[in-house]
Amino acid sequence: MRNFTSVIVLLTVLLAACGGSSSGASGGSAGSGGTAVTVELSDFKVKPSVPTAKAGKVDFQIRNTAAMLHDLKVLKTDLDEDKLPIDSAKAMAKEDGKIGAMENIPAGALRTLSLDLSAGKYVLICNVAGHYQLGMHVAFKVE
């Protein structure tokens, strides 16, 4: 019984040290006092777990569930999500207002992008050549 209790205590300590709460994965509080937003990248969609977050630290927990490489770029803009200007030579959206990015996310990977965001309108996009034009964008608001 003593070994069992030791194992439980050890697991509890390890879980606490790793930020063991799963409440942050769907738009709850991040381990460091910010907001956690899970963003799923698929072929060809960008789907955040919530459409808004509080101003301050936002941890985007990015899951690439697709079979190909994707990225996530966060742009602060008053433009509609599907109205960003396109650089036709590169087949990519222009990144005016870019606040941060996580590039080259392999298929099946999980990455975290932490940003300090002020109130306003944002667009989350994948800007691998052609992906924005195929629908990989979504509006996001910070209040």
RAKAPE-V155332 format. One record per pair of residues at least 24 apart in sequence whose ideal C-beta (glycine too) atoms are under 10 Angstrom apart, sorted by the first residue. I is the first residue (numbers start at 1). J is the second residue. Records with the same first field share a line. If there is no record, write none. Layout:
I: J ; J
//
This chain:
24: 59 ; 61
25: 49 ; 59 ; 61 ; 63
26: 50 ; 61
27: 51 ; 52 ; 53 ; 58
29: 54 ; 59
30: 56 ; 57 ; 58 ; 59 ; 61 ; 112 ; 114
31: 59
32: 57 ; 59 ; 114
33: 57
34: 58 ; 59 ; 114 ; 115 ; 116 ; 117
35: 59 ; 60 ; 117 ; 142
36: 60 ; 61 ; 112 ; 114
37: 61 ; 62 ; 113 ; 124 ; 140
38: 62 ; 63 ; 110
39: 63 ; 64 ; 72 ; 74 ; 102 ; 111 ; 113 ; 124 ; 138 ; 140
40: 64 ; 65 ; 66
41: 65 ; 66 ; 68 ; 69 ; 70 ; 71 ; 72 ; 102 ; 105 ; 107 ; 109 ; 111 ; 124 ; 126 ; 128 ; 131 ; 136
42: 66 ; 67 ; 70 ; 126 ; 136
43: 67 ; 68 ; 70 ; 107 ; 126 ; 131 ; 134 ; 135 ; 136
44: 68 ; 70 ; 126 ; 128 ; 130 ; 131 ; 132 ; 133 ; 134 ; 135 ; 136 ; 137
45: 126 ; 134 ; 135 ; 136 ; 137 ; 138
46: 70 ; 72 ; 73 ; 81 ; 123 ; 124 ; 125 ; 126 ; 131 ; 132 ; 135 ; 136 ; 137 ; 138 ; 140
47: 124 ; 138
48: 72 ; 124 ; 138 ; 139 ; 140
50: 140 ; 141
51: 138 ; 139 ; 140 ; 141
52: 122 ; 139 ; 140 ; 141 ; 142 ; 143
53: 115 ; 117 ; 122 ; 140 ; 141 ; 142 ; 143
54: 117 ; 119 ; 142 ; 143
55: 116 ; 117 ; 118 ; 119 ; 120 ; 142 ; 143
56: 115 ; 116 ; 117 ; 118 ; 119 ; 142
57: 114 ; 115 ; 116 ; 117
58: 99 ; 100 ; 113 ; 114 ; 115 ; 116 ; 117 ; 122 ; 140 ; 142
59: 112 ; 113 ; 114 ; 115
60: 100 ; 102 ; 111 ; 112 ; 113 ; 114 ; 115 ; 117 ; 124 ; 140
61: 110 ; 111 ; 112 ; 113 ; 114
62: 102 ; 105 ; 109 ; 110 ; 111 ; 112 ; 113 ; 124
63: 105 ; 108 ; 109 ; 110 ; 111
64: 102 ; 105 ; 106 ; 107 ; 108 ; 109 ; 110 ; 111 ; 126
65: 107 ; 108 ; 109 ; 110
66: 105 ; 106 ; 107 ; 108 ; 126 ; 131 ; 136
67: 107 ; 108
68: 106 ; 107 ; 128 ; 131
69: 103 ; 104 ; 105 ; 106 ; 107 ; 109 ; 126 ; 128 ; 131
70: 102 ; 103 ; 104 ; 105 ; 106 ; 107 ; 109 ; 126 ; 127 ; 128 ; 131 ; 136
71: 101 ; 102 ; 103 ; 104 ; 105 ; 111 ; 113 ; 125 ; 126 ; 127 ; 128 ; 131 ; 136
72: 100 ; 101 ; 102 ; 103 ; 105 ; 111 ; 113 ; 124 ; 125 ; 126 ; 127 ; 136
73: 97 ; 98 ; 99 ; 100 ; 101 ; 102 ; 103 ; 113 ; 123 ; 124 ; 125 ; 126 ; 127 ; 128 ; 132 ; 136 ; 137
74: 98 ; 99 ; 100 ; 101 ; 102 ; 113 ; 115 ; 117 ; 122 ; 123 ; 124 ; 125 ; 140 ; 142
75: 99 ; 100 ; 101 ; 121 ; 122 ; 123 ; 124 ; 125 ; 127 ; 137 ; 140
76: 117 ; 118 ; 120 ; 121 ; 122 ; 123 ; 140 ; 142
77: 120 ; 121 ; 122 ; 123 ; 139
78: 120 ; 121 ; 123
79: 121 ; 123 ; 139
80: 121 ; 123 ; 137 ; 139
81: 121 ; 122 ; 123 ; 124 ; 125 ; 132 ; 135 ; 137 ; 138 ; 139 ; 140
82: 123 ; 125 ; 132 ; 133 ; 135 ; 137 ; 138 ; 139
83: 123 ; 137
84: 123 ; 125 ; 127 ; 132 ; 133 ; 137
86: 132 ; 133
87: 127 ; 129
90: 127 ; 129 ; 130
91: 127 ; 128 ; 129 ; 130 ; 131 ; 132 ; 133
92: 125 ; 126 ; 127 ; 128 ; 129 ; 130 ; 131 ; 132 ; 133
93: 123 ; 125 ; 126 ; 127 ; 131 ; 132 ; 133 ; 136 ; 137
94: 127 ; 132
95: 125 ; 127
97: 121 ; 122 ; 123
98: 125 ; 127
101: 125 ; 127
103: 127 ; 128
104: 128
115: 142
117: 142
118: 142
119: 143
//
